[in-house]
Amino acid sequence: MLDAAQGLGIQGIEVNSGNWSSAPHLALDDLMARPEARQTFKDAFADRGLELIALNANGNQLHPTDGERPIPRSSTTRFASPACSASARFA
């Protein structure tokens, strides 16, 4: 996915972290638990000149039957938080 984005001249990528999506491109639990996983994730973007611009934990919480998946909002927020060692801001 990142190679294709780079080849198309895309500069910023939004990655889904779960809920409606199964989040196949983001192993959030692993990224939260292992610093080396976070570094590998960061490097995958940086090596291609790409920026992670958003983590998306969307869903339809008002749907009566959809939403049985765990909602990863709090984990996504912790991962993206600039104060967290698992920062997705990579400043």
C-alpha positions in Angstrom: 0.0 0.0 0.0 2.7 2.5 0.9 4.7 1.7 -2.2 1.7 2.4 -4.3 1.0 5.7 -2.5 4.6 6.7 -3.0 4.5 5.8 -6.7 1.3 7.9 -7.2 3.0 10.9 -5.6 0.8 10.9 -2.5 2.3 12.6 0.5 0.0 11.8 3.4 -1.7 8.6 4.4 -4.7 8.0 6.7 -4.7 4.5 8.3 -7.8 2.9 9.7 -7.3 1.6 13.2 -10.5 -0.5 13.5 -14.3 -0.6 14.0 -15.9 -0.8 10.5 -12.6 -1.9 9.1 -10.7 -4.9 10.4 -7.6 -2.6 10.2 -5.4 -4.9 8.2 -2.7 -2.3 7.9 -2.4 -1.4 11.6 -1.6 -3.9 14.4 -2.6 -1.4 17.1 -2.1 -3.8 20.1 1.4 -4.7 18.8 2.3 -1.0 18.2 1.2 -0.1 21.7 3.2 -2.9 23.3 6.5 -2.9 21.4 8.7 0.1 20.8 10.4 -1.8 17.9 7.1 -2.3 16.2 6.4 1.5 16.5 9.8 2.2 15.0 9.2 -0.2 12.1 5.8 1.4 11.5 7.4 4.9 11.6 10.2 3.9 9.2 7.8 2.4 6.7 6.4 5.9 6.1 9.6 7.9 6.5 11.6 5.6 4.1 9.1 6.5 1.4 8.8 10.2 2.2 5.2 9.7 3.4 3.5 11.3 6.4 0.9 9.6 8.6 -1.7 12.3 8.6 -4.6 10.5 10.4 -5.6 7.4 12.3 -9.3 6.6 11.7 -11.4 4.7 14.2 -14.7 5.4 12.6 -17.9 3.4 12.9 -21.6 3.7 13.2 -22.3 3.5 16.9 -26.0 4.3 16.4 -26.7 1.2 14.2 -28.6 -1.4 16.2 -26.6 -4.4 14.9 -23.4 -3.0 13.5 -20.8 -2.2 16.1 -20.3 -5.6 17.7 -16.6 -5.2 17.0 -14.5 -3.6 19.7 -14.3 0.1 19.2 -10.6 1.1 19.3 -11.0 4.8 19.9 -9.2 5.0 23.2 -6.2 2.9 22.0 -6.1 5.0 18.8 -6.1 8.2 20.8 -3.3 6.9 23.1 -1.3 5.8 20.1 -1.7 9.2 18.4 -1.2 11.3 21.5 1.9 13.4 21.4 2.5 12.8 25.1 2.5 9.0 24.6 5.7 7.1 23.9 3.7 5.3 21.2 3.2 8.7 19.4 2.0 8.5 15.8 3.2 12.1 15.4 6.8 11.1 15.2 8.1 14.6 15.9 
